Amino acid sequence: MRGKGSGPTSANGARETHAAPGPPRFDAELGVWVLSRFSDVSAALHEPQLWPVGSDGAGSSDIEERTAQARNRSNVQAALTAKIAQWKQELAPVAEEIAAAIPAGRRIDVVSELASPLGLRLAARVVNIDADEAARLAPVAAKVTASTANPEDSALKAEAEAAGAELDRAFRDSTLPMTGPAFVALTQTLPCLLAKAWLVLFEYPEEMERLRGDPELLPKAVDELLRLAGLARVVHRQAISQVNVGELRIDRGQRVNLLLEVANHDPEQFAEPERLDLSRRVTGHFALGAGGHSCVAAALIRMAMGVATGVLVERFVPGEQDDPMRWRGGSGFRWPEAVYAVRRALPVRLS
């Protein structure tokens, strides 16, 4: 266990440092602009003339397709927002049930025994399928996540395309737009994010104890954990017309890489950016994006993180972590394969 202020760990168990943000630069080898300062990344994310594309520039579309995508995003956000409060009310007892079934005093992996089962239960509820069908489709969704985490692997990309088609067939009668991506996000991305966030939290026992004593801090804790443990390292944009981002002029058709992870650790925006600080007054981060192309399920992810982390803090204490840590994923994003904790025996409440 590392003490307060140690920061995230790398694949070999050593402290992982983040690159220092700098002014915009042009990467001649990749043929893209690279933005890493918080202020520059924020401006770019809120610029409607910078459109999301893949790392190779694929995905830019004509105005009709962009309008359709924007309308689809709006429909998804409306559908999710309408149900968030209800799902939170339903998810909280499920999280308690899963945690209570884990024997007290035993070291367990909270990724596989708490985060993943909870994500699966929530996914089944959100996309309106039964538990057996959700369990059957989870390994299919995992292929999509594996490719996203390792975007250079052509074999994984082919498997992901086939998996995406299978999910589309499974959810063809769903009334929820983008049902397949929602299922992937809740069964795969959410547990990966919780794994990374909980590993950070366990490295700050004083803050964890503080959160246990004051659950009102949970929303702030979720945002701080998202800032420190967000999965996406970089997102890609392409200018659909000439645009200025600060003093930088980006010509139509030029691509831009936005280094979210570096911006989230910009010392000009966050004092001691590597440290978890529940008293931090400065808010804002890009773990779930920002602007018109932010994560469509951001509110749902925040809600689920809050419920799961609240139960973790109340019922568990950090366990001895593997050294070196085992990590999964690649250049897209990485997450710890296992995070260990011990369920503590709660005092009996007298009626």
C-alpha positions as CSV (number, residue, x, y, z in Angstrom):
1,M,0.0,0.0,0.0
2,R,1.4,3.4,-1.0
3,G,0.9,6.5,1.2
4,K,-0.8,9.7,0.5
5,G,0.4,11.6,-2.6
6,S,2.1,8.6,-4.3
7,G,0.1,8.9,-7.5
8,P,-1.0,6.2,-9.9
9,T,1.1,3.2,-10.6
10,S,2.5,1.9,-13.9
11,A,2.5,-1.6,-15.3
12,N,5.6,-2.6,-13.4
13,G,4.3,-1.2,-10.1
14,A,6.3,2.0,-10.1
15,R,4.8,5.4,-9.9
16,E,3.5,6.6,-13.3
17,T,4.1,10.3,-14.1
18,H,2.2,12.3,-16.7
19,A,3.7,14.3,-19.5
20,A,3.8,18.0,-18.9
21,P,1.3,20.0,-20.9
22,G,2.7,22.5,-23.4
23,P,1.6,24.9,-26.1
24,P,0.0,23.5,-29.3
25,R,2.4,21.8,-31.6
26,F,2.2,20.2,-35.0
27,D,3.3,16.5,-35.1
28,A,4.7,16.2,-38.6
29,E,5.0,12.5,-38.5
30,L,1.3,12.0,-37.7
31,G,0.1,15.1,-39.6
32,V,-2.0,16.3,-36.6
33,W,-2.1,19.2,-34.2
34,V,-1.5,18.2,-30.6
35,L,-3.2,20.1,-27.8
36,S,-2.4,19.3,-24.1
37,R,-3.0,22.3,-21.9
38,F,-6.3,22.4,-20.0
39,S,-7.3,25.7,-21.5
40,D,-6.6,24.6,-25.1
41,V,-8.3,21.2,-24.8
42,S,-11.3,22.9,-23.2
43,A,-11.6,25.3,-26.1
44,A,-11.2,22.6,-28.7
45,L,-13.8,20.3,-27.0
46,H,-16.3,23.2,-27.0
47,E,-15.6,24.1,-30.7
48,P,-18.5,22.8,-32.9
49,Q,-16.3,23.0,-36.0
50,L,-14.0,20.3,-34.6
51,W,-15.7,17.0,-35.3
52,P,-14.9,13.6,-33.7
53,V,-13.0,11.1,-35.9
54,G,-10.9,8.0,-35.4
55,S,-7.2,8.0,-34.8
56,D,-6.7,7.6,-38.5
57,G,-9.1,10.4,-39.4
58,A,-12.0,8.0,-40.3
59,G,-15.5,9.0,-39.4
60,S,-15.8,12.5,-40.7
61,S,-19.2,12.8,-42.3
62,D,-21.3,15.3,-44.4
63,I,-23.7,17.8,-42.8
64,E,-26.7,15.5,-43.0
65,E,-25.0,12.7,-41.2
66,R,-23.7,15.1,-38.6
67,T,-27.1,16.5,-38.0
68,A,-28.5,12.9,-37.7
69,Q,-25.8,12.0,-35.2
70,A,-26.5,15.1,-33.1
71,R,-30.2,14.3,-33.1
72,N,-29.5,10.7,-32.1
73,R,-27.3,11.9,-29.2
74,S,-30.0,14.2,-28.0
75,N,-32.5,11.4,-28.0
76,V,-30.2,9.1,-26.1
77,Q,-29.5,11.8,-23.4
78,A,-33.1,12.5,-23.0
79,A,-34.0,8.8,-22.6
80,L,-31.3,8.2,-20.1
81,T,-31.8,11.5,-18.1
82,A,-35.5,10.7,-17.6
83,K,-34.7,7.4,-15.9
84,I,-31.5,8.3,-13.9
85,A,-33.3,8.9,-10.6
86,Q,-35.3,5.7,-10.8
87,W,-32.3,3.6,-11.7
88,K,-30.3,5.1,-8.8
89,Q,-33.1,4.1,-6.4
90,E,-33.1,0.6,-7.8
91,L,-29.3,0.2,-8.0
92,A,-28.5,1.2,-4.4
93,P,-30.0,-1.9,-2.8
94,V,-28.5,-4.1,-5.5
95,A,-25.1,-2.8,-4.7
96,E,-25.7,-3.4,-1.0
97,E,-26.9,-7.0,-1.8
98,I,-23.8,-7.8,-3.8
99,A,-21.5,-6.4,-1.1
100,A,-23.3,-8.1,1.8
101,A,-23.0,-11.5,0.1
102,I,-19.2,-11.2,0.3
103,P,-17.8,-12.8,3.4
104,A,-16.3,-10.4,5.9
105,G,-12.5,-10.6,6.5
106,R,-11.7,-12.2,3.1
107,R,-9.4,-10.5,0.6
108,I,-11.4,-10.3,-2.7
109,D,-11.0,-8.6,-6.0
110,V,-13.6,-5.8,-6.0
111,V,-13.4,-5.5,-9.8
112,S,-14.7,-9.0,-10.5
113,E,-16.9,-9.4,-7.3
114,L,-18.4,-6.0,-7.0
115,A,-17.9,-3.7,-10.0
116,S,-18.6,-6.2,-12.8
117,P,-21.7,-7.8,-11.3
118,L,-23.1,-4.3,-10.5
119,G,-22.4,-3.1,-14.0
120,L,-24.1,-6.2,-15.5
121,R,-27.2,-5.7,-13.3
122,L,-27.5,-2.1,-14.3
123,A,-26.9,-2.8,-18.0
124,A,-29.7,-5.4,-17.9
125,R,-32.1,-2.9,-16.4
126,V,-31.1,0.0,-18.7
127,V,-31.4,-2.0,-21.9
128,N,-34.4,-4.0,-20.6
129,I,-33.1,-7.6,-20.9
130,D,-33.0,-10.4,-18.4
131,A,-30.0,-11.3,-16.4
132,D,-29.2,-14.5,-18.4
133,E,-29.2,-12.6,-21.7
134,A,-27.0,-9.9,-20.2
135,A,-24.5,-12.5,-19.0
136,R,-24.5,-14.1,-22.5
137,L,-23.8,-10.9,-24.2
138,A,-21.2,-9.6,-21.8
139,P,-18.3,-11.5,-23.4
140,V,-19.4,-10.1,-26.8
141,A,-19.2,-6.6,-25.4
142,A,-15.8,-7.3,-24.0
143,K,-14.5,-7.8,-27.5
144,V,-15.6,-4.2,-28.4
145,T,-13.8,-2.9,-25.3
146,A,-10.6,-4.8,-26.0
147,S,-10.3,-3.2,-29.4
148,T,-11.0,0.3,-28.1
149,A,-8.3,-0.2,-25.5
150,N,-5.9,-1.6,-28.2
151,P,-6.7,0.4,-31.3
152,E,-3.6,-0.7,-33.2
153,D,-4.5,-4.4,-33.1
154,S,-6.1,-5.3,-36.4
155,A,-7.2,-8.7,-35.2
156,L,-9.0,-7.2,-32.2
157,K,-10.6,-4.6,-34.5
158,A,-12.1,-7.4,-36.7
159,E,-13.4,-9.2,-33.7
160,A,-14.9,-5.9,-32.4
161,E,-16.7,-5.3,-35.7
162,A,-18.3,-8.8,-35.6
163,A,-19.2,-8.3,-31.9
164,G,-20.8,-4.9,-32.7
165,A,-22.9,-6.5,-35.4
166,E,-24.0,-9.3,-33.0
167,L,-25.0,-6.7,-30.4
168,D,-26.9,-4.8,-33.0
169,R,-28.9,-8.0,-33.9
170,A,-29.5,-8.7,-30.2
171,F,-30.9,-5.2,-29.6
172,R,-32.7,-4.6,-32.9
173,D,-36.1,-4.4,-31.2
174,S,-34.9,-2.0,-28.5
175,T,-36.6,1.3,-28.2
176,L,-33.4,2.9,-26.6
177,P,-31.2,4.5,-29.2
178,M,-27.6,3.3,-29.2
179,T,-28.4,0.2,-27.1
180,G,-25.3,-1.7,-28.0
181,P,-22.9,1.1,-27.0
182,A,-24.9,1.6,-23.8
183,F,-24.6,-2.1,-23.0
184,V,-20.8,-2.0,-23.6
185,A,-20.4,1.1,-21.5
186,L,-22.1,-0.4,-18.5
187,T,-20.8,-4.0,-18.6
188,Q,-17.3,-3.1,-19.6
189,T,-16.2,0.5,-19.5
190,L,-17.8,1.1,-16.1
191,P,-16.0,-1.7,-14.3
192,C,-12.7,-0.7,-15.9
193,L,-13.2,2.9,-14.7
194,L,-14.1,1.8,-11.2
195,A,-11.1,-0.4,-11.1
196,K,-8.8,2.4,-11.9
197,A,-10.6,4.9,-9.6
198,W,-10.7,2.5,-6.7
199,L,-7.0,1.8,-7.0
200,V,-6.4,5.6,-6.7
201,L,-8.8,5.9,-3.7
202,F,-7.1,3.0,-1.9
203,E,-3.8,4.9,-2.1
204,Y,-5.3,7.7,0.0
205,P,-6.6,6.1,3.2
206,E,-7.0,9.5,4.9
207,E,-9.4,10.7,2.1
208,M,-11.2,7.3,2.1
209,E,-11.8,7.6,5.8
210,R,-12.9,11.2,5.4
211,L,-15.4,10.1,2.8
212,R,-16.7,7.3,5.0
213,G,-17.4,9.9,7.7
214,D,-19.0,12.4,5.4
215,P,-21.0,10.8,2.6
216,E,-22.0,14.2,1.4
217,L,-18.5,14.4,-0.2
218,L,-19.3,11.6,-2.6
219,P,-20.2,13.7,-5.6
220,K,-16.9,15.7,-5.3
221,A,-15.1,12.4,-4.7
222,V,-16.5,11.0,-7.9
223,D,-15.4,14.0,-9.9
224,E,-11.9,13.9,-8.4
225,L,-11.6,10.2,-9.1
226,L,-12.8,10.7,-12.7
227,R,-10.1,13.4,-13.2
228,L,-7.4,11.2,-11.8
229,A,-8.5,7.9,-13.2
230,G,-10.4,8.7,-16.4
231,L,-9.8,6.0,-19.1
232,A,-9.6,8.0,-22.3
233,R,-6.1,9.3,-22.9
234,V,-6.7,11.1,-26.2
235,V,-9.6,12.0,-28.5
236,H,-9.4,12.9,-32.1
237,R,-11.0,15.7,-34.0
238,Q,-11.0,17.1,-37.5
239,A,-11.8,20.6,-38.6
240,I,-14.9,20.7,-40.8
241,S,-14.1,24.4,-41.6
242,Q,-11.3,26.7,-40.7
243,V,-11.3,27.5,-37.0
244,N,-9.3,29.3,-34.4
245,V,-8.6,27.7,-31.0
246,G,-7.0,30.4,-28.9
247,E,-4.2,31.8,-31.1
248,L,-4.0,28.6,-33.2
249,R,-5.5,28.5,-36.6
250,I,-6.6,25.1,-37.8
251,D,-7.4,24.7,-41.5
252,R,-10.3,22.8,-42.8
253,G,-9.6,19.1,-43.0
254,Q,-6.7,19.2,-40.5
255,R,-6.8,16.8,-37.6
256,V,-6.3,17.5,-33.9
257,N,-5.3,15.2,-31.0
258,L,-6.6,16.3,-27.6
259,L,-4.6,14.8,-24.8
260,L,-7.3,14.5,-22.2
261,E,-5.2,12.7,-19.6
262,V,-2.4,15.3,-19.7
263,A,-4.9,18.2,-19.5
264,N,-6.6,16.6,-16.5
265,H,-3.2,16.8,-14.7
266,D,-2.3,20.4,-15.8
267,P,-0.7,22.1,-12.8
268,E,-1.9,25.5,-14.1
269,Q,-5.5,24.3,-13.5
270,F,-5.1,21.8,-10.6
271,A,-2.6,22.5,-7.8
272,E,-0.7,19.2,-7.0
273,P,-2.5,17.6,-9.9
274,E,-1.3,14.0,-9.1
275,R,-3.0,14.1,-5.6
276,L,-6.5,13.1,-4.7
277,D,-8.0,16.0,-2.8
278,L,-11.6,16.0,-1.7
279,S,-11.2,19.7,-0.7
280,R,-10.2,20.8,-4.2
281,R,-12.1,23.9,-5.1
282,V,-11.3,23.9,-8.8
283,T,-13.6,21.6,-10.7
284,G,-13.9,20.4,-14.3
285,H,-12.2,17.6,-16.1
286,F,-12.3,15.8,-19.4
287,A,-12.7,12.2,-18.2
288,L,-16.1,12.1,-19.9
289,G,-15.3,14.6,-22.5
290,A,-16.9,18.1,-22.6
291,G,-19.0,20.2,-25.0
292,G,-21.3,18.9,-27.7
293,H,-19.5,15.5,-28.1
294,S,-19.1,14.6,-24.4
295,C,-20.0,11.1,-23.2
296,V,-23.7,10.7,-23.9
297,A,-24.0,8.5,-20.8
298,A,-22.0,10.8,-18.5
299,A,-24.8,11.3,-16.0
300,L,-25.5,7.6,-15.9
301,I,-21.8,6.8,-15.4
302,R,-21.5,9.4,-12.6
303,M,-24.6,8.0,-10.9
304,A,-23.3,4.4,-11.0
305,M,-19.8,5.4,-9.8
306,G,-21.4,7.2,-6.9
307,V,-23.5,4.3,-5.8
308,A,-20.7,1.7,-6.2
309,T,-18.1,3.9,-4.5
310,G,-20.4,4.7,-1.6
311,V,-20.9,1.0,-0.9
312,L,-17.2,0.3,-1.4
313,V,-16.2,3.0,1.2
314,E,-18.8,2.0,3.7
315,R,-18.2,-1.8,3.6
316,F,-14.6,-2.3,2.5
317,V,-11.0,-1.5,3.5
318,P,-8.1,-1.7,1.1
319,G,-6.4,-5.1,0.8
320,E,-2.8,-5.9,0.0
321,Q,-2.3,-5.2,-3.7
322,D,-0.3,-7.3,-6.1
323,D,3.2,-6.0,-6.7
324,P,3.8,-5.6,-9.5
325,M,0.3,-4.6,-10.5
326,R,-1.2,-6.4,-13.5
327,W,-2.7,-4.1,-16.1
328,R,-4.9,-4.7,-19.1
329,G,-5.5,-2.6,-22.3
330,G,-3.1,-0.6,-24.4
331,S,-2.6,2.8,-26.0
332,G,-6.4,3.5,-26.0
333,F,-6.7,3.0,-22.2
334,R,-5.6,0.7,-19.5
335,W,-7.1,-0.5,-16.2
336,P,-5.9,-2.7,-13.4
337,E,-6.8,-6.4,-13.8
338,A,-7.6,-6.7,-10.1
339,V,-8.0,-4.4,-7.1
340,Y,-8.1,-6.1,-3.7
341,A,-10.1,-5.2,-0.7
342,V,-11.4,-6.8,2.5
343,R,-15.0,-6.5,3.6
344,R,-15.1,-5.1,7.1
345,A,-17.6,-6.3,9.7
346,L,-20.1,-3.5,10.2
347,P,-21.5,-2.9,13.7
348,V,-24.9,-4.3,14.4
349,R,-27.6,-1.6,14.3
350,L,-30.0,-1.9,17.2
351,S,-33.6,-1.2,16.3
